[in-house]
Amino acid sequence: MEDTELAHNPWRYRTRRALRELLTCIERNDCKKNQKKVVIVESMYFFNNMRGAIGGEDIWANSTMLAMKKLGYTVLYAEEMTAAVELYRIIPSLVRMVIVNDWHAFLCWKEIGWCLQSIYNPTGIPAYKLFSFYFWSIPNHPLGPKWVLSPEPYHEMPNPLNFTYLGYSVEHACSVTPFVPHSERPNQAWVLAKLLNYFSPDKSPWVGADFDDASELTGVTYALGAGLDDGHTMPPADMLPAKYVNHDRMDKSVFMSRIAQSRVLIGVGNPTNSPTPYDALCLGVPFINPYDDWGRIGANGDQNTQWDSQHPFMSMLGKPYVYNVRRGDHEGFVQAVEEALANPIPRYIPERMRIESLMARMDELMDTDWEEEMRKQAEWCDKPCGCTLPCNLQ
């Protein structure tokens, strides 16, 4: 029975085992370092990842799980908020954080009778222990952005909000994919598009002629792994390269091996803020990052701080890792492909995306006195200090 549960509901198995080990070590007074630091996880992306999903949020969740495991925390999984409350009531003094879907932060905030700690519900989850696990730069939490965990350092953007940057690491996933010497790679560009409708005229920054002229100049061939959602039709033929190979959707390991066989990764505007360009850099593959307009000019005159692009934070890396090309710039696109092919890069991982950096941020997050942070915030802000509904729905 245990093997069956491990295969089909690994979160239940992990939760029971972790809770049993925690209660046992407390009784024996032999808990390991950090074992009495407890995190309850309710966010669906952690469960999706354990089911095999590989979307950006799922990859972020997987990286977070790895960091918590390495740090030795006790992690308990709850499939819904009622289960999260039940787990919290078992060991309330040991729970440092409850990581939830952003909309469930609002749900819990309103449900003062059974979820949020209140005079009506003294054994509920305190507001300051409730954190939204949210991929985008929207402050989806009743207490505001400080209680929103983010995958990118959104606080560094122009007109920033004070999100709590957790981030993620590509180091583990990349390390299990062999690095292919550039001399052994085919002259191939991988086009980053998980859906074929990303090539539609109203979405794609490039047209077929851009791809074809770059191919004629450099001999590069194109590959991608894109499906077609229900209700969508194939984009016009003149929006796609004249010749390309579509491997359709694939699992993570196959996808990574195909990226490792490429010489450049080409963005088509979507998906935004995807982890794939970071994976590509780690495999020695530079990224062509399309943008619409520069946010501001750098001190040296270079336009290197673009925020309205497919991947704003990668835009700051610059050549030879990232080639920022304006949407619709035919010559700029062809030149970027040519330069990327002519200037191969080694493995590259931004320092903030190494596992040690993620673990350091996670440790700081767990050791912060969030009750005191909420008290200080209340000095200048009446509750709720964020949105009263998910901000993107207001």
Secondary structure, DSSP 8 states (H G I E B T S, - for coil): -HHHHHHH-HHHHHHHHHHHHHHHHHHHT---TTTT-EEEE--HHHHHHHTT--SHHHHHHHHHHHHHHHHT-EEEE-SSHHHHHHHHHHSTTTEEEEEE-HHHHHHHHH-TTTTB-BTTBTTSB-GGGEEEE-SSSS--STT-GGGEEESS-GGGSSS----EE-----HHHHHTS----GGGS-SEEEEE-SBGGGGSTTT-S--HHHHHHHHHHH--EEEE--B--TT-----GGGS-SS-EE--S--HHHHHHHHHT-SEEEE-S-STT-SHHHHHHHTT--EEEEEEE-S---TTS------EESSHHHHTT-TTTEEEEETT-HHHHHHHHHHHHHS-------GGGSHHHHHHHHHHHHHS-HHHHHHHHHTT--S--S-SS-GGG-
